[in-house]
Amino acid sequence: MTRPFYSLDHYGKRLAAVIEYIDANLAAPLPLSVLAAKASFSPNHFHQIFTESQGETPKSYVSRCRLDRAAAMLRYGHGTTVREIAAQCGFKSLEAFDRAFHAYFDMTPTKWRTGGYANWNKSSAPSPAIPPELSKEQVEIKILPSFRAVYRRKVGPYREGEAEVWAALANMVAPLHLENEECFGVGLDDPAVTPSIRCRFDACIKLPELVSLPLHVPVRLIPGGYHAVLSYNGQAGKTEGHWLWLLQTWLPQSGFRAIQNAGFEHYREGMPVPGTNVRSELCLPLAR
């Protein structure tokens, strides 16, 4: 059974560090021994607590994350070949990628890329409507710095549990006096690919330099670099159509490529309150 949040004990932080390592290194070999060492567990103990925490084995989790990322890159990674995507997602050969992709999605990567994704129905999330007022003139290209953030993760449909995850983050950082720092939301999965019960969302607050943290507080890196930045002014949690427009309409015409780093939302006025209006910036990582 998947838990909606990581626990705040020491195990929780160690598991969170391993999961972030997996996300950042899908192109590399990720054997159980390496993952267990990252968490300072024996392989058997790590396998047990990871499976209990995530609802799937480490091997299954890594395989699913690789295939989910590959599927998203095939759909949105214009200009990146199937072979390049296979390598970036940790497959040793194009043949191995074809076999694994077909076994999971019941179609070849090429068929998926040329429109087969429209028939994929593992996710029950409806396709969001694209706002008609969006135009390429509203997108700015910025070079954003990397930074560290304290975060709280929820696993499940993006539209569910938003208030709870931000409240949990607020409680966690209250003793750290970070209330004036910038807030960010990171969606790590494409809900059109990943089953909604597995979609991961990180509620984040920027961590200033030279701040010491208790051992139980998880920290993640949000990478910098080129980003497409689209301003948003509307109801919190209702940006799906804006993200789809960025990926599906703006990106193919931009001269840029999407990369593996997750997009994020920068909230200009502190933590968002679900159901109220927010001003934010949608930030999509790019490469030329």
N, C-alpha and C positions, 0 to 999 in steps of 0.2 A: 504494500500500500504506500503510495507517495504521500509524504508529509508536506503540508503547504509551506512551511518555513523550516530553515535550518534551526536546530537548537542552538542555544547560546553557550553550551558547555565547550570544553576544550576539544572534544571530538568533533563538534560541529565546525569549528574553525579549521581543523586539520583536513576534514573532508572538503570544505569549501575551497581550500588552497589546492587540493588535488583536482577538483572539478575545473577550477580556473586554469590549471596547468593543462588539462585535457583540451579545453577550448582553444588555448593558445598554441597547441602543438599537435593538431590533428594530422599534420603531414608526417610526423615522426613516428617511429615504432613506440607503442604504448603497452608494453607487456605488464602483467600483473605485478611482477617484482619491482619494476620502476615506479609504478603508481603507489604501491605499498610503502616503498622507501621514502617517497615524497611526503607521505603522511606519518612516517615513523611508526609504522605497524608491521607486524609479520604479514606475509602474503595471505595466510589463512584468516587471520583476524581482520585484515583489511577487507577481504572478500565478504566476510560475514557482515560487518557493520555497514559497508557501502551498499550491499544488497538490501539490508533492512532499511536504510535511510532513503534510498532512491527508488526502491521498488523494482530494480532490475540489476543484473550482475554487472561488474565493471566491463566485461567483454561486450555484453549486449549494449550497454550505455555508449561505449566508444564507437561501436559499429553503427548504432542508430544516429549518433551525432555526426559521424562522417557522411552517412548517406543523406541525412537531412540537409547538411550544409552543401553537399554536392548538388542536390536537387535545386536548392535556392540559387546557387551559382550558375547552374545550367539555364535557369529561367531568367536571371537578371544580369549574369556576367557576360554581357555583350563584348565580343572581341577576345574572349578567353576560350581556347580550344577544349574539347572534351578530354584530351590527353593531359593538358595542363591542370584541369579541374581534378582529374583522377589523382594526379601526383600531389596537389595541394591538400587533398582530403585523405591522404595516407594510403593510397592503393599502389602496390608495387608494379602493377602492369595495367594496361588498358583492358586486357582480357579479364583480369580479376575484378576490375571495376564493373565491367559489363555484366558479369555473372552476379555480383552482389547487388547491383542496382536492379537488375531484372527480377531477382528473387524477392526483393523488398517491394518494388513499385509495379511489378508485373508488366514492365515495358523496358525497352532499351533507353540508355541516356539520350541517344539521338532523337528517338520518338518523343521523349519527354520534352526536350528542348524545342521541338518543332510544333508544340501545341498539345502534346499528350497530357501535360500537367492539368489541363482543364477537366480531364476525366478522373483525376485523382480525388477520392472521396473519403480518405481516412480521417480527415479533419471535418468536423461538423460546422466549423465557422463559416458563415455566409460571406461572400465576397463583398467588401465595402463599396459604397458608392463614391465615385471620384467627384469632388467639388468642381463645378464647371468654371469657376472664376479663376482657377490657377493658371499661371503662365510662366514661361521660362524667365521673364524679367524679374520675377519675385525670388529667384534663387541666387544666392551669393556663393562664390567659392572662397573659402577661408582656410588658412593653415592654423589649426588648433593645437595647443600644447598637450602633451600627455600629463595625466595627473592621477593621483591615488584617491580612492573614495572609500569611506565606510559604507557598507551596504547591507541590505536585508533582501533576501530572495523569496519569491513565491513561485510555486509551480502549479500550473492550471490555466484555465482560460484567461486571456488577458483582461477581459472585462469583469472578472470576478475577483474579489479579495483585495481590490485596490486600497480601499480605506484602511483595511486591517494591516497591510504591509507598510503603508506610510506611518500609521500609528505605532507599529512595532519599531520602525526605524527611529521615530521621534523619541520613544522611551529609551532606546538603546543609547542614543547620543546625548540625552539630557545631561548626564553627569560630565560630559566632555566639553560642554559649552561651545557647540558647533552651530548653534541656532542661526547665526548670521552668514553661514557659508552657503555656497551655491548648491542647488539640488538638481539631480539628473535621474532620468528613468531609462533603463537599458532593456530593450526587448531582444533576447538572444535567439529567438526562433521565428521562422516564418509560419504563421498560423494556417497558411494555405498548404503547408507541407507537413509540419509536425502535428500529431494529434493534440487537440486542445488541452487534454489533461497533462501533457508533457511540456507545454510551453513555459519557458522560464523568463521571469521578469525581475530585474534588480532595481530596487529603490535605493538611490545613492545620495550621499552628501559629501562634498569635497573635503578632503583631509588636508589641512595646512601642513607645511613643512615643519619638522622638528616637534611634532606632537606625539607624545608617548601614549600608547593604548593598552588597556587590559588585554590579557592573553585571549579572552574569549571573543573579542571584537573582530569580525572578518573585514579584510581590506582587499580591494581589487584595483587593478590598473585599468584606466580608460585610455587607450592609445591615442596619440595625436596624429597629425598629418593633414593632408588635403581632405576637406569636407564640403559637401553641398549643404548649404544652410537655408532652410525655408522657415519663415516666421509663421506662427500660428496664433490666432486669437479666437478662442471658442471654448466649448465645454471640455473639461478635463476628461481624458480617456477616449476622446472621439477623433483621434488623428489617423485612423487606419486608412481612410481614403486619401489623405495627404501623402502618407508613406507609399501607398500603391502608385499614386501619380508620379512621385519622385523616381521610383524604380522602373515603372512600366512605360511612362511617357517621356519624362525629362531625361533620364539616364541614356537611353539609346541615341539621343540627338545631341548629347553634351560633349562628346569627344573624350569622356572619362570612362573608366571601368569601375564596377563595384569590387570591393575586396572583402576578405573574410571577416574583418573586424565588424562587430555589431554596431548598428546605428543606435543613436540615443537621442533623448529629448532633454533639452536644457530649460529648466523652469526659471523664469526671470524674477519671480516674486516669492520664492521659497517653495516649500512642499505643496504640491497640488492637493486640492480638496475635491474628491470625486463629486460630480453633480454641479459644480460651480464653474464659472469661466476662468480660464488661465491665459496668460501670455507666455509663449514658449518658442523655442527654436528646434526644429527637427534637423538633426545633424547626421548626414549619410557619408561614411568613409569612402574615399575615392583613390584611384590610381590612374595615371595617364597611360 
